[in-house]
Amino acid sequence: MPYIPHTDADRRAMLETIGVSSLEALFQDVPAQVRFPRLNLPPAASEMEILEELNVLARRNRSAGHFAIFLGAGAYHHFVPSVVDHLASRGEFVTSYTPYQPEVSQGTLQAMFEYQSMIARLTAMEVANASHYDGATAMAEAALMALSIVRGQRKKVLISPMVHPQYRQTLRTYLPADSELAHVTGDEDLTLGLSDLVAALDEETACLIIQNPNFLGELEDVQGLAEHVHSRGALLVVVSNPIISLGLLTPPGDYGADIVAAEGQPLGAGLNCGGPYLGVFATREEYVRRMPGRLVGETTDRLGRRGYVLTLTPREQHIRREKATSNICTNQSLIALRAAIYLAYMGPQGLRSVAELCYHKAHYAAREIAQLPGFAVTTVRPFFNEFRVRCPMPVAELNQMLLEKGILGGYDLEKDYPHLEREMLVCVTEMNTREQIDRLVAALKEAVK
């Protein structure tokens, strides 16, 4: 039975109110010849036929398991323990909405509280929220939060050219019209060091955003950076991608970051054809009332029993337009749940083991590739699990050859940095066996014969 929400009398009353004689008159501004175009659709098919057609289309795709993957640049192929799928697929988690009624949402609220606690510990920050959409939007929200904290004449956001190019594009979209996204000498100057960025800080700068490890996989020299930034009255925002690196590297809180954003996809989410992903966000307790997104707190009820609630911001806080901490009122709590399960299952030592495997396997791959005639590893600074390789042929052409051998090659850097012609960003994770790395090296060697 069709659901028709309005009666004929309802429609007549609405048309009279707006002064229109008929429904057709609402479309008078649309040229008549395009109002009801003929659709070139095939004849109707049965459900069985449609399912077969969809299966044929689906079989044209190949999953991550069909390739040896050396592509990273923001989305990383990591092992997802089966316990993550098993627990996260429980019906109460899959169907849950924002838990505004704590009396019926204690399980979801506790899961988010545990997620926040583990993210705070991982980043060495004092408080974390219950997530954002993805790493790019989390970084953009960090910039908006910094502008809100410093206020006054500070309307400038200074960002390193080593931050993920797509994150920088997202930030341009997010920033209000009266603010400025500043660079030192443009997006393409990769010769800049952090000292150059610090020198560019002025009385109009609200924050400095860096990525560590940066987009090219290199580790930034962050010793003393926060002190320099703070001495100029600005805040330090650190994008910790890939987040797995925090299992091995010094966390941003320990070197003075004020806000930390990251892509949480490696923490049990899988590649998922590009999404859904997870925006990690953490900050210092003094800024907690400026923090966007949801925050779950632990409390006790009137009988003294432990309980969990959304705290500090009521629901209406998220729909107050320019007065809200953020107008993104929803998040990725299901993916945050997966991250919580992954982190709890792996534990500190497990996460460190994954990070160490990524680090050592990447350095093995870099040493082997560096010995190939025609190829050169152009990363000269310390790196985590991604490094640059200059190739003797266009990267797109090389990657097509690798694809035919069941290898998903590195990221073509020329797309974002035109002067890095024929350079690819190679990523190695714990999923890449020595046999796969050797296959890559052999395939590269064969490609230039």
C-alpha positions in Angstrom: 0.0 0.0 0.0 1.5 3.4 -1.0 2.0 5.9 1.8 0.5 9.3 0.8 1.1 11.8 3.6 -1.1 14.6 2.3 -4.8 14.5 1.4 -6.3 16.4 -1.5 -7.5 19.0 0.9 -4.0 19.4 2.4 -2.5 20.0 -1.0 -5.2 22.5 -2.0 -4.6 24.4 1.3 -0.9 24.5 0.8 -1.2 25.7 -2.9 -3.6 28.4 -1.8 -1.2 29.6 0.9 1.7 30.0 -1.5 -0.6 31.4 -4.3 -0.1 28.7 -6.8 -3.0 27.2 -8.7 -1.7 23.6 -9.2 1.2 21.3 -8.6 2.3 21.7 -12.2 2.7 25.4 -11.7 5.5 24.8 -9.3 7.6 23.6 -12.2 6.9 26.4 -14.6 10.5 27.7 -14.5 11.7 24.3 -15.7 11.6 24.2 -19.6 8.8 22.0 -20.8 11.0 19.8 -22.9 13.1 18.6 -19.9 10.4 18.2 -17.3 9.6 14.6 -18.1 12.5 13.3 -20.2 12.3 9.8 -21.7 14.6 7.5 -19.8 16.5 5.0 -21.8 16.0 2.1 -19.5 16.1 -1.6 -20.4 12.9 -3.8 -20.0 12.0 -4.7 -16.5 13.8 -7.8 -15.1 13.0 -10.3 -12.4 14.7 -10.3 -9.0 16.7 -13.3 -10.0 17.9 -11.6 -13.2 18.9 -8.4 -11.3 20.8 -10.4 -8.7 22.8 -12.1 -11.4 23.6 -8.8 -13.2 24.8 -7.4 -9.9 26.9 -10.4 -9.3 28.5 -10.1 -12.7 29.4 -6.5 -11.9 30.7 -7.4 -8.5 33.0 -10.1 -9.9 34.7 -7.4 -11.9 36.2 -6.0 -8.6 39.1 -7.6 -6.9 39.5 -7.4 -3.1 42.6 -6.4 -1.2 43.4 -10.1 -0.7 44.1 -10.5 -4.5 47.1 -8.2 -4.4 50.4 -7.6 -2.8 49.6 -4.0 -1.7 52.3 -1.3 -1.5 49.9 1.6 -1.7 49.3 3.8 1.4 49.1 7.6 1.3 46.4 7.8 3.9 44.7 4.4 3.7 46.6 1.4 4.9 46.3 -2.3 4.5 46.6 -3.8 8.0 45.5 -7.1 9.6 42.1 -7.0 11.2 41.7 -9.7 13.9 38.5 -11.7 13.6 37.4 -10.7 17.1 36.9 -7.1 15.7 34.3 -8.3 13.2 32.7 -10.7 15.6 32.1 -8.1 18.4 31.4 -5.1 16.3 28.7 -6.9 14.4 26.5 -7.5 17.4 23.1 -6.1 16.8 23.0 -3.6 19.6 26.1 -1.9 18.2 25.1 -2.0 14.5 21.7 -0.5 15.2 22.5 2.0 17.9 22.0 5.8 17.4 23.4 8.6 19.4 22.9 7.5 23.0 21.1 10.5 24.4 19.2 8.3 26.8 21.9 6.8 29.1 19.5 4.5 31.0 19.1 2.4 27.8 22.5 3.0 26.3 25.1 1.9 28.9 26.8 -0.6 26.7 27.4 1.8 23.8 28.4 4.6 26.1 30.9 2.5 28.0 32.4 1.3 24.7 32.9 4.9 23.6 34.3 5.8 27.0 36.9 3.0 26.6 37.7 4.2 23.1 38.3 7.7 24.4 40.5 6.4 27.2 42.7 4.4 24.8 43.0 7.2 22.3 44.0 9.6 25.0 46.7 7.1 26.2 47.8 6.4 22.6 48.3 10.1 21.8 49.5 11.1 25.3 46.7 13.7 25.5 44.3 14.3 28.4 41.0 14.0 26.6 39.6 12.5 23.4 36.2 12.7 21.9 34.0 10.0 20.5 35.3 10.5 17.0 34.7 12.4 13.7 34.0 11.3 10.2 37.6 10.8 9.1 41.2 12.1 9.5 40.7 15.0 7.1 37.6 16.4 8.8 39.1 15.8 12.3 42.1 18.0 11.2 39.7 20.7 9.9 37.8 20.6 13.1 41.1 21.0 15.0 41.8 24.2 13.0 38.3 25.6 13.7 38.8 24.8 17.4 42.1 26.6 17.5 40.5 29.7 15.9 37.8 29.5 18.6 40.4 29.2 21.4 42.7 32.1 20.4 39.9 34.4 19.0 40.8 38.1 18.6 42.9 39.1 15.6 44.3 35.6 15.0 42.5 34.4 11.9 45.4 32.6 10.2 46.0 28.9 10.0 49.5 28.0 9.0 49.9 24.5 7.5 52.9 22.5 6.4 53.1 21.5 2.8 53.9 18.0 4.1 50.4 17.6 5.4 48.3 15.2 3.2 47.2 17.2 0.1 43.6 16.0 0.4 43.5 17.1 4.1 44.6 20.5 3.0 41.8 20.6 0.4 39.3 19.6 3.1 40.6 22.4 5.4 40.1 25.0 2.6 36.4 23.9 2.4 36.0 24.1 6.2 37.6 27.4 7.1 35.2 30.4 7.5 35.4 33.3 5.1 37.1 35.6 7.6 40.0 33.3 8.2 43.1 32.5 6.1 44.9 29.3 5.2 48.5 30.3 5.0 51.6 28.7 3.5 55.2 29.9 3.5 55.9 29.5 -0.2 53.1 27.3 -1.5 52.0 23.7 -1.4 54.8 22.3 -3.5 57.9 23.5 -1.7 59.2 20.4 0.1 62.5 22.0 1.0 60.9 23.8 3.9 61.7 22.6 7.4 59.7 23.2 10.6 62.1 26.1 11.4 60.8 27.9 8.2 57.2 27.4 9.4 58.0 28.6 12.9 59.7 31.7 11.4 56.4 32.4 9.5 54.3 32.6 12.7 53.1 36.0 13.4 50.5 37.8 15.7 47.7 36.8 13.3 48.4 33.1 13.4 46.0 30.9 15.4 47.8 27.6 14.9 50.5 25.6 13.1 49.4 22.3 11.6 52.0 19.6 10.9 51.9 15.9 10.1 54.2 13.5 11.8 55.2 11.2 10.1 54.5 13.5 7.2 52.7 12.7 4.0 56.0 11.5 2.4 56.6 9.1 5.4 59.4 11.1 7.0 59.7 11.8 10.7 59.7 15.4 11.6 62.2 16.9 14.0 59.7 18.0 16.6 62.1 18.6 19.5 61.3 22.1 20.9 58.7 22.8 18.3 55.8 23.3 20.7 57.8 25.8 22.8 58.6 27.9 19.7 54.9 27.8 18.6 53.6 28.7 22.0 56.1 31.5 22.5 54.4 33.2 19.5 50.9 32.8 21.0 49.8 30.0 18.6 48.6 26.4 19.1 50.3 23.3 17.7 48.1 20.9 15.9 49.6 17.5 15.0 48.2 15.0 12.4 49.4 11.6 13.5 49.2 9.6 10.4 49.7 6.7 10.1 48.3 6.3 13.6 50.0 2.8 13.8 53.3 4.7 14.2 52.2 5.7 17.7 52.9 2.2 18.7 56.6 2.9 18.3 57.1 6.7 18.1 56.9 9.4 20.7 53.2 10.5 20.9 52.3 14.1 20.2 51.3 14.9 23.7 54.8 14.2 24.9 56.3 16.9 22.6 53.7 19.5 23.4 50.9 19.2 20.9 47.7 21.1 21.8 45.4 19.2 19.5 45.9 15.8 17.8 44.0 14.6 14.8 44.5 11.3 13.0 42.9 8.8 10.6 41.8 5.8 12.7 41.3 3.5 9.7 44.3 1.3 10.5 42.8 0.4 13.9 40.7 -2.5 12.8 38.6 -0.8 10.1 40.1 -2.3 6.9 40.3 -0.5 3.6 36.6 -0.6 2.9 36.8 0.7 -0.6 37.7 4.1 0.8 35.3 4.3 3.7 33.7 4.6 6.2 36.7 5.7 8.1 37.4 7.2 11.6 38.4 10.7 12.6 40.5 10.6 15.8 40.6 13.8 17.9 42.3 14.5 21.2 43.3 17.6 23.1 44.3 19.0 26.4 41.8 19.2 29.3 41.9 23.0 29.5 40.4 23.1 26.0 37.7 20.5 26.6 34.8 22.9 26.4 35.9 24.0 23.0 36.2 20.5 21.7 33.8 19.5 18.9 32.0 16.2 18.8 30.7 13.9 21.5 32.3 13.3 24.9 31.3 10.4 27.1 32.0 10.7 30.8 32.0 8.3 33.7 29.8 9.1 36.7 27.7 7.4 39.4 23.9 7.2 39.8 21.9 8.1 42.9 22.6 4.6 44.2 26.3 5.0 43.8 26.6 2.6 40.8 29.0 3.4 38.0 27.4 4.8 34.8 28.2 6.6 31.6 26.7 9.6 30.0 27.2 12.2 27.3 28.7 15.1 29.1 29.6 18.8 28.9 27.5 19.5 25.7 23.7 18.8 25.4 22.2 17.7 22.2 21.3 21.3 21.3 25.0 22.3 21.4 25.5 20.5 18.1 22.8 22.5 16.2 23.5 26.1 17.2 25.1 27.1 13.9 27.9 29.6 14.5 27.7 29.3 18.3 28.2 25.5 18.2 31.6 23.9 18.7 30.9 22.1 15.5 28.0 21.7 13.1 28.9 18.1 12.3 26.5 16.5 14.7 27.1 12.8 13.9 30.2 10.7 13.8 31.6 7.2 13.1 30.9 5.5 16.4 30.7 2.1 14.9 34.2 2.5 13.4 35.3 3.9 16.8 34.0 0.8 18.4 36.1 -1.3 16.0 39.1 0.8 17.0 38.4 0.2 20.6 38.1 -3.6 20.1 41.3 -3.6 18.1 43.3 -1.6 20.6 42.0 -3.6 23.6 42.8 -6.9 21.8 46.3 -5.9 20.6 47.4 -4.1 23.8 50.4 -1.9 24.0 52.9 -4.6 23.1 50.8 -5.9 20.2 50.5 -2.4 18.7 54.3 -1.9 19.1 54.9 -5.2 17.4 52.8 -4.1 14.4 54.6 -0.8 14.2 58.0 -2.5 14.4 57.1 -4.9 11.6 56.0 -2.0 9.4 59.2 -0.1 10.2 61.6 -2.9 9.5 59.9 -4.3 6.5 59.7 -0.9 4.9 63.4 -0.3 5.4 64.2 -3.7 4.0 62.1 -2.8 0.9 63.9 0.5 0.6 67.3 -1.1 0.7 66.4 -3.6 -2.0 64.8 -1.1 -4.3 67.7 1.3 -3.9 70.0 -1.3 -5.5 68.0 -1.6 -8.7 69.4 0.1 -11.8 67.3 3.1 -12.8 65.6 3.4 -9.4 66.5 5.7 -6.5 65.2 6.0 -3.0 64.9 9.8 -2.7 63.8 9.8 1.0 66.9 11.0 2.9 65.4 11.7 6.4 64.3 9.0 8.8 61.0 7.4 7.8 58.4 5.1 9.3 56.8 2.8 6.7 56.5 5.0 3.6 59.3 6.3 1.4 59.8 8.0 -2.0 61.2 6.2 -5.0 62.3 7.9 -8.3 61.4 5.6 -11.2 62.8 5.5 -14.7 59.3 5.6 -16.3 56.0 7.3 -15.5 54.5 5.9 -12.3 51.1 5.4 -13.9 52.7 3.2 -16.6 54.8 1.3 -14.1 51.8 0.7 -11.8 49.8 -0.8 -14.7 52.6 -3.3 -15.3 52.7 -4.1 -11.6 49.0 -4.6 -11.5 49.2 -7.3 -14.2 51.5 -9.2 -11.9 49.1 -9.0 -8.9 51.0 -6.0 -7.3 49.3 -2.8 -6.3 52.1 -0.3 -6.6 52.9 3.0 -4.8 51.2 6.3 -4.9 51.9 8.6 -7.9 53.2 11.7 -6.2 53.1 13.8 -9.4 49.3 14.0 -9.0 49.8 16.3 -5.9 53.4 17.5 -6.4 53.9 18.2 -10.1 57.6 18.6 -9.7 57.9 15.1 -8.3 57.7 13.6 -11.7 58.2 9.9 -11.9 58.2 9.5 -8.1 56.1 7.1 -6.2 55.4 6.8 -2.5 55.8 3.1 -1.5 54.1 1.9 1.7 54.9 -1.4 3.5 52.9 -2.8 6.4 52.9 -6.0 8.5 50.8 -7.5 5.8 53.6 -7.5 3.3 55.7 -10.7 3.5 59.3 -10.9 2.5 58.2 -12.9 -0.5 55.9 -10.0 -1.6 58.6 -7.5 -1.2 61.0 -9.6 -3.2 58.2 -10.0 -5.9 57.9 -6.2 -6.0 61.7 -5.8 -6.4 61.8 -8.4 -9.1 58.9 -6.8 -11.0 60.5 -3.4 -10.9 63.7 -4.8 -12.2 61.9 -6.6 -15.0 60.0 -3.4 -15.9 63.1 -1.6 -17.0 64.7 -4.3 -19.0 
